[in-house]
Amino acid sequence: KRNFVLDKMTGTQTIKQKMEQMNIDACDEDITKAMRYVKSKEKGTISDTRLMDFLKQQ
């Protein structure tokens, strides 16, 4: 289970890359929601599976 760290500079980009790797098409609004979710749940870090679970709910 890999975790990746989100910070203000690279977080959005990291999520976009993750989504692309998972072939999930997401608009900026979804990415913003994901960022908020990530930061509230994981205090800045999130596992691949948790991100995927969140994106599938959208």
ChimeraX attribute file (.defattr): number of C-alpha atoms within 10 A of each C-alpha:
attribute: neighborCount
match mode: 1-to-1
recipient: residues
	/A:1	6
	/A:2	7
	/A:3	11
	/A:4	13
	/A:5	15
	/A:6	20
	/A:7	14
	/A:8	9
	/A:9	8
	/A:10	11
	/A:11	20
	/A:12	17
	/A:13	14
	/A:14	17
	/A:15	21
	/A:16	19
	/A:17	13
	/A:18	15
	/A:19	17
	/A:20	12
	/A:21	9
	/A:22	12
	/A:23	9
	/A:24	14
	/A:25	10
	/A:26	14
	/A:27	9
	/A:28	10
	/A:29	9
	/A:30	14
	/A:31	19
	/A:32	14
	/A:33	14
	/A:34	18
	/A:35	22
	/A:36	14
	/A:37	16
	/A:38	22
	/A:39	17
	/A:40	11
	/A:41	12
	/A:42	14
	/A:43	12
	/A:44	17
	/A:45	16
	/A:46	20
	/A:47	14
	/A:48	15
	/A:49	12
	/A:50	14
	/A:51	17
	/A:52	14
	/A:53	10
	/A:54	13
	/A:55	18
	/A:56	9
	/A:57	6
	/A:58	9
